[in-house]
Amino acid sequence: MKRKSAEKPKKTPKSVLKNTSKNLKVPIFSKAPKVPKLSRFRMVLALSILGLFVLVGSLAYVLTALPRATIVISSNTKALHKTLDVTFDTTADTVDAKKMILPSIVEQLDRTSSKTVPTTGTRNDGQHSTGFVEFSSCADNPNELQDIPSGTVIVADENANTQAGEVVKYFTTQAVAQFDYVGPCVGKSLYRSNQVAIESRDGGTKQNIHGTSDFKETPNLILANISTSGGTDKIIKVVSQKDIDGLKNSVGSVSADSVTATLRQRLQEHGLFAVPNSVTTRMSSVITNATAGQAATELTGTRKTTFKMVGVKRADLQALITKVMEHDIDKSKQAVIETGIDRAIFMLKYPQDEAGKVLMSIDVTSMIGPRLDEVAVKKDIAGMKAIDAEELVRAYPTVSDARVYFEPFWVTTIPSNPHKITIKYDTNSK
């Protein structure tokens, strides 16, 4: 018998193999696992630490720097009134309570005001007229008539004008005029000069004239027979003296109210007390931008006003008033608890002189209360609760009441630092 040969295994089609490989999920590790960057970690850590320091610092500031306490003390107080004449001296260095002198400074501020008006003057800049003049006179003796030199000004009055009522005209001779005998003249001799060229001082057609004008009356009347032409008109606006005078009277000064606030602010920026009602003003004369006769259609006048205000150190003023008030109280038991300078009435008596002194009258009412050692009081109540501090202060002689106020609102204990404690007095208490 023949043996059957073993059957060969069938080959799997490529399409089947291809599809099968797609369905197989074989884990493939094509990339290495990510490792955190150390530099980024360090930056995040540093920022976190910095933020922690800022938070701790802010918290420390809020808990230590911001808390403040004010204790208002009520006691038997009285008002003491005085009127003082005080000299504010810019050359003084120290307070002189005997002579009532306070060192001070003067703040200065300049302001200008101006006004523009139309001009009313006119001038004729047309061509000047030219012509001739001939002089004549009746005289007994030719020696009475002297030659008329070149450059002589002739004034033509109404008799020589073409129209009555016009202004006089001025002409200047261009040569010497000499007299010669002509004939008899009412018992005297008639003398006439040669014709002399003349030119009008001003331009315009009104300078064209033909007529006779009186030239000289003594010792003999000399007539000028004038004939001119060629004058033309060109009218322009000019500044008249009337314009200048009117403008000087109408340019006002800047109001002191408009600069007082600025002066006060400047003094306060220097840490000074701006003395009320100490402002003085000084106006300059009006300066115009054109003179009389100058061609212009408008005229502007400007005036400068200088303002000055007195400033003084608040501590110096309080020290002076305190010193004066202490003359009328028992300093062993009483003290000036409020000088009253913010309510005082200041009046200027004499403005600043050349020596830099200003005299002011001060009407002031100070409050007199018990003499307390404020430094000791602050040390006694430092670190206390409000109720304990109030009870302690009420136990002082002459003190009728005490109230503690905190800031900010979350503070409940008086700061341990005495510099953060303020003592005020209720001046309305009796």
C-alpha positions in Angstrom: 0.0 0.0 0.0 1.1 3.4 -0.7 1.5 5.7 2.3 -0.2 9.0 2.2 2.1 11.9 2.4 1.5 14.4 5.1 -0.6 17.4 4.2 1.3 20.6 4.0 -0.1 23.4 6.2 -2.1 26.0 4.5 -0.6 29.4 4.2 -2.5 32.2 5.9 -3.3 35.0 3.4 -1.3 38.2 3.7 -4.5 40.3 4.0 -5.5 38.2 7.0 -2.1 38.7 8.7 -2.3 42.4 8.0 -5.7 42.8 9.5 -4.8 40.7 12.5 -1.7 42.8 13.3 -3.8 45.9 13.4 -6.1 44.3 16.0 -3.3 43.3 18.3 -2.6 45.8 21.2 1.0 45.5 22.0 2.4 48.0 24.5 5.1 50.1 22.8 7.5 52.1 25.0 8.7 54.6 22.3 9.5 57.5 24.8 11.2 57.8 28.2 9.1 58.9 31.3 9.2 62.7 32.0 11.4 63.9 34.8 10.4 67.3 36.5 12.8 70.2 35.8 14.8 71.1 38.9 15.1 74.8 37.9 11.3 75.3 37.7 10.9 73.6 41.1 13.5 75.9 42.6 11.8 79.0 41.2 8.4 78.0 42.6 9.9 77.3 46.0 11.7 80.7 46.0 8.5 82.5 45.1 6.6 80.7 47.8 9.2 81.6 50.4 9.2 85.2 49.3 5.4 85.4 49.5 5.5 83.9 53.0 8.0 86.7 54.1 5.7 89.4 52.5 2.7 87.9 54.3 4.5 87.8 57.6 5.9 91.3 57.2 2.5 92.7 56.3 0.9 91.0 59.3 3.7 92.4 61.5 3.1 95.9 60.1 -0.6 95.7 60.6 -0.2 94.4 64.2 2.6 96.8 65.3 2.7 99.9 63.1 -1.0 100.7 62.4 -2.5 100.4 65.9 -2.9 103.8 67.6 -4.9 105.0 70.6 -6.3 108.4 71.5 -7.5 109.2 75.0 -9.8 112.2 75.4 -9.7 113.7 78.9 -12.6 115.8 80.3 -11.9 118.1 83.2 -12.8 121.4 84.7 -11.4 123.8 82.0 -11.8 127.5 81.6 -11.3 129.9 78.7 -8.6 132.6 78.9 -8.8 135.4 76.3 -6.1 137.9 75.2 -5.3 140.3 72.4 -1.7 140.3 71.4 0.4 142.5 69.2 3.0 140.2 67.6 5.8 141.1 65.3 6.6 138.5 62.7 10.3 139.1 61.9 12.0 137.4 58.9 15.4 138.2 60.4 14.7 136.7 63.9 16.1 133.3 64.9 14.3 132.6 68.1 11.1 133.3 69.9 11.2 136.4 72.1 8.1 136.3 74.4 9.1 139.5 76.1 9.3 141.6 73.0 6.5 139.5 71.3 8.7 138.6 68.3 8.3 135.4 66.2 10.8 134.2 63.6 8.9 133.9 60.3 9.2 133.8 56.5 7.3 135.6 53.8 6.1 133.7 50.8 5.8 135.8 47.6 3.8 135.3 44.5 3.6 137.5 41.4 0.6 137.7 39.1 0.0 139.8 36.1 -3.2 141.3 34.7 -3.6 142.8 31.2 -6.1 144.5 29.0 -6.2 145.3 25.3 -8.1 148.2 23.8 -8.4 149.5 20.2 -6.4 152.7 19.4 -8.2 155.9 18.6 -5.4 158.0 17.2 -4.8 158.5 13.5 -1.9 159.8 11.4 -1.6 160.7 7.8 1.4 158.9 6.3 0.8 160.2 2.9 3.3 162.3 0.8 4.4 165.6 2.3 3.5 168.8 0.4 6.2 171.0 -1.0 6.2 174.5 -2.3 7.5 178.0 -1.6 7.1 180.8 0.9 7.6 184.5 0.5 8.0 186.8 3.5 6.9 190.4 3.6 6.8 193.2 6.2 6.4 196.9 6.6 9.3 198.4 8.5 10.9 201.8 9.2 14.4 200.5 8.9 15.7 197.5 6.9 17.9 196.8 9.9 14.8 195.8 11.8 14.4 192.8 9.4 16.9 190.0 9.8 17.5 187.2 7.4 15.4 184.1 8.1 17.7 181.1 8.3 17.2 177.7 6.6 15.4 175.2 8.8 13.0 177.8 10.2 9.6 176.3 11.1 6.6 178.2 9.8 3.2 177.7 11.5 0.3 178.2 9.1 -2.7 179.3 11.1 -6.4 179.3 10.1 -5.9 182.3 7.8 -3.7 180.2 5.5 -5.8 177.1 5.6 -8.2 176.2 2.8 -10.9 175.3 5.4 -11.5 177.2 8.6 -11.2 175.3 11.8 -8.5 172.9 10.7 -5.4 172.3 12.8 -2.3 174.4 12.2 0.3 173.1 9.8 4.0 173.2 10.1 6.5 173.9 7.3 10.3 174.0 7.3 12.3 176.3 5.1 15.0 174.8 2.9 17.0 178.0 2.3 17.8 181.4 3.8 15.2 184.2 3.2 16.6 187.7 2.7 14.6 190.9 2.6 14.8 193.6 -0.2 13.0 197.0 -0.4 9.9 196.9 -2.6 8.2 200.2 -2.1 6.3 202.4 0.4 3.9 200.8 2.9 1.5 203.1 4.9 4.2 205.5 6.0 6.8 202.8 6.2 8.8 200.8 3.7 7.6 197.4 2.3 10.3 194.7 2.3 9.8 191.3 0.6 12.1 188.2 0.7 13.1 185.9 -2.0 11.0 182.8 -2.5 12.2 179.9 -0.3 11.5 176.2 -0.8 9.5 174.6 2.1 8.2 171.2 3.0 5.3 170.2 5.3 6.1 168.4 8.5 3.1 166.1 8.0 1.7 164.3 5.0 -1.7 164.6 3.5 -3.8 166.6 1.1 -4.6 169.1 3.9 -1.0 170.2 3.7 -1.7 171.7 0.2 -2.4 175.3 1.0 -2.4 178.7 -0.6 -2.6 181.7 1.7 -1.0 184.1 4.0 -0.2 183.5 7.7 1.3 185.6 10.4 4.9 184.6 10.9 6.3 187.1 13.4 4.7 190.0 15.2 7.6 191.9 16.9 9.2 194.2 16.4 7.4 194.3 13.0 4.7 192.0 11.7 6.1 189.6 9.1 3.6 187.8 6.9 4.3 184.4 5.2 2.7 183.9 1.8 2.6 180.1 1.4 1.9 178.0 -1.6 2.3 174.2 -1.4 1.1 171.1 -3.3 1.8 167.4 -3.8 0.5 166.2 -0.4 -1.4 162.8 -0.5 -3.4 160.9 2.1 -2.6 157.6 3.8 -4.5 157.4 7.1 -3.2 154.8 9.6 -4.2 154.0 13.2 -1.8 155.2 15.9 -1.6 155.2 19.7 -2.8 158.4 21.3 -1.8 159.7 24.7 -5.5 159.5 25.6 -5.4 155.8 24.8 -2.5 155.3 27.2 -4.0 157.3 30.0 -7.3 155.6 29.7 -5.7 152.1 29.7 -3.6 152.8 32.8 -6.7 153.7 34.7 -8.7 150.6 33.6 -6.2 147.8 34.1 -7.0 146.3 37.5 -5.1 144.1 39.8 -5.5 140.3 40.5 -7.8 139.6 43.4 -6.0 138.5 46.6 -8.6 135.8 47.1 -7.4 134.0 44.0 -3.8 133.6 45.3 -4.3 133.3 49.0 -5.0 129.5 48.7 -1.8 129.0 46.7 0.3 131.0 49.2 -1.2 129.0 52.1 -0.5 125.7 50.4 3.2 126.7 49.7 3.7 127.6 53.3 2.1 124.4 54.5 4.3 122.4 52.2 7.2 123.9 54.2 5.6 122.8 57.4 4.6 126.3 58.4 1.4 127.8 59.8 0.0 130.3 57.2 -1.0 133.4 59.2 -4.5 134.4 58.3 -5.2 137.9 57.0 -1.4 138.5 56.5 -1.6 138.8 52.7 -0.4 142.1 51.4 -0.5 143.3 47.8 1.7 145.7 45.8 0.7 146.8 42.3 3.2 148.0 39.8 2.5 150.8 37.3 0.9 149.8 34.0 3.3 149.1 31.2 2.0 149.5 27.6 3.4 147.7 24.6 3.4 150.9 22.5 4.1 154.6 23.0 2.1 157.6 21.9 2.3 158.2 18.1 3.4 154.6 17.4 1.4 152.9 14.6 -0.9 150.2 16.1 -4.5 149.1 15.9 -4.5 147.8 19.5 -2.9 148.8 22.7 -2.2 146.3 25.6 -1.4 147.3 29.1 0.0 145.0 31.7 0.2 145.4 35.5 2.1 143.1 37.9 0.8 142.6 41.4 3.0 141.1 44.1 1.3 139.1 46.9 3.0 138.3 50.2 1.9 136.0 53.0 3.5 135.4 56.4 4.3 131.9 57.6 5.5 130.8 61.0 6.3 127.5 62.8 3.2 126.3 64.6 5.3 125.3 67.6 6.8 128.8 67.8 3.4 130.4 67.8 2.0 128.0 70.3 5.0 128.5 72.6 4.6 132.3 72.5 0.9 132.1 73.3 1.4 129.6 76.0 4.1 131.7 77.6 1.8 134.7 77.7 -1.2 132.8 79.1 0.9 131.3 81.8 1.3 134.7 83.4 -2.4 134.5 84.5 -2.6 130.9 85.8 -1.2 128.8 88.6 1.4 126.8 86.7 1.8 124.3 89.6 -1.8 123.1 89.1 -2.9 124.4 85.7 -1.6 124.2 82.1 -2.6 125.6 78.7 -4.1 122.5 77.2 -5.1 124.2 73.9 -3.7 127.5 72.6 -6.6 128.2 70.3 -4.5 129.4 67.3 -6.8 127.7 64.8 -9.7 129.7 66.1 -7.8 132.9 66.7 -8.5 136.1 64.7 -5.5 137.6 63.1 -5.5 141.2 61.9 -2.8 143.0 59.9 -1.7 146.2 61.6 1.4 147.1 59.7 2.6 145.4 56.5 6.1 144.2 55.8 8.6 147.0 56.1 12.1 147.2 54.7 13.5 145.3 57.6 11.2 142.4 56.9 8.9 142.8 59.9 5.1 142.4 59.9 3.0 143.5 62.9 -0.2 141.5 63.5 -2.9 141.7 66.1 -4.0 138.3 67.4 -7.3 137.8 69.3 -6.9 134.4 70.9 -8.8 132.3 73.5 -6.9 129.5 75.1 -8.2 126.7 77.2 -6.8 126.2 80.7 -7.0 122.8 82.3 -5.3 120.6 84.9 -1.6 120.1 84.7 -1.0 116.5 83.9 2.3 114.8 83.2 1.4 113.4 79.7 4.5 111.4 79.5 3.7 109.6 82.7 0.1 109.1 81.7 1.1 107.5 78.4 3.5 105.1 80.3 0.8 104.3 82.8 -1.9 103.2 80.3 0.4 101.6 77.7 -0.7 98.0 76.9 -4.0 98.3 78.9 -7.5 97.5 77.8 -9.7 100.6 77.2 -11.8 100.1 80.3 -8.8 99.8 82.5 -7.1 102.8 81.0 -10.2 105.0 81.4 -10.6 104.0 85.0 -7.0 104.8 85.8 -7.1 108.2 84.2 -10.4 109.1 85.9 -8.6 108.7 89.2 -6.3 111.6 88.5 -7.2 114.9 90.4 -9.4 117.3 88.5 -10.2 114.7 85.8 -13.9 114.1 85.4 -14.0 111.6 82.5 -11.8 109.8 80.0 -12.6 108.0 76.8 -10.3 105.8 74.8 -10.6 105.5 71.0 -8.7 103.0 68.8 -7.6 102.9 65.2 -7.9 100.8 63.1 -11.2 99.4 64.2 -9.9 95.9 65.1 -7.5 97.2 67.8 -8.7 96.5 71.3 -5.6 97.2 73.4 -3.6 100.4 73.8 -0.2 100.1 72.1 2.8 99.5 74.3 4.7 102.2 72.5 3.9 105.6 74.1 4.6 107.4 70.8 1.5 105.7 69.4 -0.7 107.2 72.2 -2.3 110.7 71.7 -3.8 112.7 74.6 -6.5 115.2 73.8 -8.7 117.4 76.0 -12.4 117.9 75.8 -12.3 121.7 75.7 -16.1 121.8 75.8 -16.2 120.4 79.3 -16.7 122.7 82.2 
